[in-house]
């Protein structure tokens, strides 16, 4: 079953290669979507694919890369739209 998740990650998540790690993790799981920094210091990602794989990505986002300090992860589950052909960093 394919699904979509809209995820907001808070904490020390900018300037620690969070987007780069997210892109690599998502691509390794064959997920599609995007990740970006927000002006308020959070990282936002929209990801589509198999729910089990998205849950695996979310587990990695909760941990973050080595220099990150994740304090909160907010997830909204949405209907799959199939609008992406890869996973990219956006601005």
One Martini backbone bead per residue (centre of mass of N, CA, C, O) as a GRO file, in nm:
protein
   91
    1UNK     BB    1   0.093   0.039   0.026
    2UNK     BB    2   0.049   0.361  -0.068
    3UNK     BB    3   0.183   0.670   0.069
    4UNK     BB    4   0.175   0.979   0.262
    5UNK     BB    5   0.414   1.212   0.415
    6UNK     BB    6   0.418   1.481   0.656
    7UNK     BB    7   0.723   1.627   0.784
    8UNK     BB    8   0.836   1.757   1.106
    9UNK     BB    9   1.156   1.878   1.223
   10UNK     BB   10   1.300   1.929   1.542
   11UNK     BB   11   1.584   2.122   1.634
   12UNK     BB   12   1.907   2.030   1.548
   13UNK     BB   13   1.862   2.042   1.177
   14UNK     BB   14   2.061   2.267   1.098
   15UNK     BB   15   2.389   2.233   0.981
   16UNK     BB   16   2.390   1.875   0.978
   17UNK     BB   17   2.296   1.723   0.709
   18UNK     BB   18   1.989   1.643   0.701
   19UNK     BB   19   1.903   1.654   0.403
   20UNK     BB   20   2.116   1.463   0.291
   21UNK     BB   21   2.035   1.218   0.459
   22UNK     BB   22   1.741   1.205   0.372
   23UNK     BB   23   1.795   1.154   0.074
   24UNK     BB   24   1.956   0.892   0.109
   25UNK     BB   25   1.748   0.730   0.267
   26UNK     BB   26   1.511   0.751   0.067
   27UNK     BB   27   1.656   0.636  -0.183
   28UNK     BB   28   1.729   0.355  -0.048
   29UNK     BB   29   1.393   0.311  -0.022
   30UNK     BB   30   1.237   0.416  -0.279
   31UNK     BB   31   1.162   0.711  -0.233
   32UNK     BB   32   0.954   1.001  -0.263
   33UNK     BB   33   1.033   1.363  -0.288
   34UNK     BB   34   1.106   1.603  -0.018
   35UNK     BB   35   1.345   1.851   0.122
   36UNK     BB   36   1.350   2.122   0.380
   37UNK     BB   37   1.408   2.427   0.497
   38UNK     BB   38   1.306   2.640   0.756
   39UNK     BB   39   1.291   2.953   0.903
   40UNK     BB   40   1.229   2.814   1.205
   41UNK     BB   41   1.444   2.542   1.195
   42UNK     BB   42   1.308   2.338   1.039
   43UNK     BB   43   1.220   2.027   0.885
   44UNK     BB   44   1.081   1.939   0.566
   45UNK     BB   45   0.875   1.654   0.450
   46UNK     BB   46   0.785   1.475   0.151
   47UNK     BB   47   0.655   1.135   0.130
   48UNK     BB   48   0.659   0.845  -0.091
   49UNK     BB   49   0.515   0.511  -0.039
   50UNK     BB   50   0.571   0.265   0.149
   51UNK     BB   51   0.489   0.253   0.470
   52UNK     BB   52   0.726   0.088   0.583
   53UNK     BB   53   0.947   0.274   0.459
   54UNK     BB   54   0.858   0.537   0.591
   55UNK     BB   55   0.896   0.437   0.880
   56UNK     BB   56   1.201   0.401   0.844
   57UNK     BB   57   1.261   0.698   0.790
   58UNK     BB   58   1.141   0.814   1.052
   59UNK     BB   59   1.339   0.674   1.239
   60UNK     BB   60   1.583   0.833   1.125
   61UNK     BB   61   1.473   1.119   1.184
   62UNK     BB   62   1.462   1.084   1.495
   63UNK     BB   63   1.775   1.059   1.509
   64UNK     BB   64   1.959   1.144   1.295
   65UNK     BB   65   2.237   1.273   1.250
   66UNK     BB   66   2.514   1.300   1.443
   67UNK     BB   67   2.475   1.638   1.490
   68UNK     BB   68   2.199   1.602   1.579
   69UNK     BB   69   1.887   1.730   1.766
   70UNK     BB   70   1.604   1.572   1.818
   71UNK     BB   71   1.276   1.682   1.960
   72UNK     BB   72   1.069   1.664   1.700
   73UNK     BB   73   0.795   1.473   1.536
   74UNK     BB   74   0.570   1.550   1.271
   75UNK     BB   75   0.286   1.357   1.147
   76UNK     BB   76   0.118   1.334   0.825
   77UNK     BB   77  -0.124   1.149   0.682
   78UNK     BB   78  -0.172   1.071   0.332
   79UNK     BB   79  -0.253   1.062   0.020
   80UNK     BB   80  -0.161   0.929  -0.260
   81UNK     BB   81  -0.024   1.095  -0.571
   82UNK     BB   82   0.234   1.047  -0.766
   83UNK     BB   83   0.431   1.328  -0.822
   84UNK     BB   84   0.706   1.170  -0.807
   85UNK     BB   85   1.056   1.066  -0.938
   86UNK     BB   86   1.196   1.140  -0.660
   87UNK     BB   87   1.456   1.262  -0.438
   88UNK     BB   88   1.479   1.600  -0.300
   89UNK     BB   89   1.630   1.901  -0.265
   90UNK     BB   90   1.486   2.199  -0.140
   91UNK     BB   91   1.400   2.577  -0.120
   0.00000   0.00000   0.00000
